[in-house]
Amino acid sequence: MNEKPPVIAAHALTKTYPRGREEVRALDGVSFEIACGEFVAITGPSGSGKTTLLNLIGCMDAPTGGTLRFSGREVQQFNERERTRLRRDQIGFVFQHFGLMPTLTVAENVRAILELQDLD
């Protein structure tokens, strides 16, 4: 049987940030898999690593340790162009403080993104 790999798979994902002489561990060994069509919610208290995890999944930051895969391919091995293409074509991301073009309507903002991808 030819089983598809998970759309997103994380194994022992870690992320640390320097803070002076210390390191802050924002993620510590997070592992999960998300299958095609699966709906997932990331919840937790403030400071629990949700934003850090989303930044890693969105390829906007790189993990300090562990692996992150999209459809079986390890994200850490993607070059910048491949990460950009992944973000553009396969990852939907709505930021808490979103950056819409203020002179355009919502529909015009959406249309601008679609035009960049040569879509109607």
C-alpha positions in Angstrom: 0.0 0.0 0.0 1.4 3.4 -1.0 0.4 5.6 2.0 0.9 9.4 1.7 3.1 11.1 4.2 1.6 13.6 6.6 1.2 17.1 5.2 3.1 18.5 8.2 5.2 16.4 10.5 7.3 17.7 13.4 9.6 15.5 15.4 11.4 16.7 18.6 11.1 20.3 17.4 12.9 22.9 19.6 13.5 26.6 19.3 15.7 28.6 21.6 16.3 32.4 21.6 19.3 34.1 23.3 18.4 36.5 26.1 21.6 38.1 27.4 23.8 35.2 28.7 20.8 32.9 28.9 18.8 30.9 26.4 15.0 30.9 26.4 13.5 27.6 25.2 10.3 28.6 23.4 9.7 25.0 22.2 11.0 21.9 23.8 10.7 18.6 21.9 7.3 19.2 20.1 6.2 16.3 17.9 3.0 15.9 15.9 1.6 15.0 12.5 -1.2 16.6 10.5 -2.8 14.6 7.7 -4.3 15.9 4.5 -7.8 17.3 5.3 -7.3 17.3 9.0 -8.3 20.4 11.0 -6.0 21.3 13.9 -6.2 24.1 16.5 -3.1 25.2 18.4 -4.2 26.4 21.9 -2.5 27.3 25.1 -1.7 30.1 27.5 0.3 33.2 26.7 4.0 32.3 26.4 3.5 28.6 25.7 5.1 28.7 22.3 2.1 28.9 19.9 3.4 31.9 17.9 6.9 30.3 17.7 5.4 27.1 16.4 3.3 28.9 13.8 6.4 30.8 12.7 8.2 27.6 12.2 5.3 25.9 10.4 5.1 29.1 8.2 8.8 28.8 7.4 9.3 32.3 8.8 11.8 31.0 11.3 14.0 28.0 11.5 14.0 25.4 14.4 17.0 25.1 16.7 16.6 21.3 16.7 14.4 18.5 15.6 12.8 18.2 12.1 9.9 19.7 10.3 8.6 18.1 7.2 6.0 19.2 4.6 4.7 16.2 2.5 7.8 14.2 3.5 10.4 16.9 2.6 12.5 18.3 5.4 12.0 22.1 5.5 15.5 22.7 6.8 16.8 21.5 3.5 14.7 24.0 1.4 16.5 27.0 0.0 14.9 30.4 0.5 13.2 30.3 -2.9 11.5 26.9 -2.0 10.5 28.2 1.4 9.0 31.3 -0.2 7.1 29.2 -2.7 5.8 26.9 0.1 4.5 29.9 2.0 3.0 31.5 -1.1 1.3 28.4 -2.5 0.5 26.0 0.4 0.3 27.8 3.7 -2.5 30.1 4.6 -1.5 32.5 7.4 -3.6 35.3 9.0 -1.5 37.3 11.4 -2.9 38.7 14.6 -1.7 42.2 13.3 -2.3 41.6 9.7 -0.7 43.8 7.0 -3.4 44.6 4.5 -2.8 47.3 2.0 -4.8 50.1 3.6 -5.8 51.9 0.4 -7.4 48.7 -1.0 -10.7 47.0 -0.1 -10.6 43.5 1.3 -11.6 42.1 -2.1 -8.8 44.1 -3.8 -6.3 42.8 -1.2 -7.3 39.2 -2.0 -7.3 40.0 -5.8 -3.7 41.4 -5.6 -2.4 38.1 -4.0 -4.3 36.0 -6.6 -2.8 38.1 -9.5 0.7 37.5 -8.1 0.0 33.8 -8.5 -1.6 34.2 -12.0 -5.0 33.1 -10.7 -8.5 34.5 -11.4 
